[in-house]
Amino acid sequence: MKFSIILPTFNRAHMLHEAINSVLTQSNKNWELIIVDDGSTDKTKDIIYKFIKKDSRIKYLYQKNKERSVARNNGIKEAKGDWICFLDSDDIYHTNHLEEFKNLINQKGSKRGLYFSGLSFGLYSEDFEEYDLTHKNNIEFIFLNTIGTPRACVHKSIILKNLFNEKIKIGEDRELWARILNNHPLYWHNKKTFIEIEHPNRSINLFSEKEGIKSIKKTIKNNKHFVSRRVKKQSLSNTYFNYSKSLLKNNNSSKAFWYILISVLINIANPQRNHRLLLLLSLLNIYNSKIKKEYIS
């Protein structure tokens, strides 16, 4: 069982070391790392070649700036492994990331499908992922749970027939997962083996909120026969709230306030409703709480 890890990067030389090192230190050694440079103008190429000299399992591809979906698709087409995994240049794997995928795949009898890992923020956590399991089908699962691309592992035969939609700049992962799950099974484990590093230049912070909201609405529409009204409302509510969090981290409290309010109004029955209402009151300085500090850096 060989893993091919696709890592797109663009002007992230200052963060690339940690991402690559997190692959080099994997307990499972049967992998190849395909780094797709999306037209970087910094020292990205120099850094990658230093690593290539040390480890022949690392491959380098260059393309003119065409965004990450194109980069991932080009990497997938070059992959030699049986299973395709993903990593972004600003995030890292815990040392057991690939090993846990191998264990889960073996546990499921090597069934070809879409596999997910748990997620830690900032630092590795031994806590287990708590998924929302109120779904009635696998497509509802990916609307109730935000599963970023680096948490995924999918058999090569599946993803070669279901590449990323290169017209979508944000939300392209959920759109792809929905297409795959129309015909293939879904499996996940609860160990938080992928570590997301928060910083102002994450994609959710760079692209417009309207673009992301438009993307999820279109994906819901394309899967309307699988997505109940309840899940649709909860998913949209969570999307607005996720954008409010990125706005708070960028010190735009006034705009974040309205996104939080919309998230509450869209789905009054959202399990996080009370938490969001308290955050609103805290932003208005009506409710004196530490809740604001959880979101404002």
Secondary structure, DSSP 8 states (H G I E B T S, - for coil): --EEEEEEESS-HHHHHHHHHHHHT-S---EEEEEEEES--SSHHHHHHHHHHH-TTEEEEEE-S--HHHHHHHHHHH--SSEEEE--TT-EE-TTHHHHHHHHHHHTTT--SEEE--EEESS---SB-------SSHHHHHHHS---GGGEEEEHHHHTSS---TT-SSSHHHHHHHHHHTTS-EEE--B--EEE---TTSHHHHS-HHHHHHHHHHHHHHTTTT--HHHHHHHHHHHHHHHHHHHHHTT-HHHHHHHHHHHHHH-TT-TTHHHHHHHHHHHTTSS--GGGGGT--
